[in-house]
Amino acid sequence: MNTVLSECFLFSGWSAQEVKQVAALCREKSLSVGQMLFSEGASSTSLYVVQSGSIKIEKASGDDDQMVAQFSKGSCFGEMGMLSTSNPGPRSASATASESSVVLELNYADLEKLIEEHVHLGAKLYKALAESLSTRIRKTTQDLASLKSLRLRHV
């Protein structure tokens, strides 16, 4: 469990003791192929780290669902809800097991208690979140620009 947590961008660079403190808060959840972990719009109360298998993230789009991400071992997802001012905020997409999978569930409230007790961990965690969101915004901006460029070429 500790090794997988160390692979997650939120906890990479943390000491073994710090990761052990996070591991103590985690709950293992096994999922079968096609089993939904959470649905779009549901209350967001936890983040997840993939221990084995893979999880696909899908966003509703009209009558269809569009896969927007796929996460495998060591990947973390569901962290955006930690930043919501309407806690718990709604899930922005659905998460479903692409294959038999095990995820580690980390409840936001438990994590908040840990970082209240160890403020330096909070600084590390929120810095990692900011870096991740910055990267995602840059990618989304690039993707949007590419889509607009394609649309203009086909007009």
Secondary structure, DSSP 8 states (H G I E B T S, - for coil): -HHHHHHSTTTTT--HHHHHHHHTT-EEEEE-TT-EEE-TTSB--EEEEEEESEEEEEEEETTEEEEEEEEETT-EE-GGGGG-SSSS-B-SSEEEESSSEEEEEEEHHHHHHHHHH-HHHHHHHHHHHHHHHHHHHHHHHHHHHHHHHHHHHT-
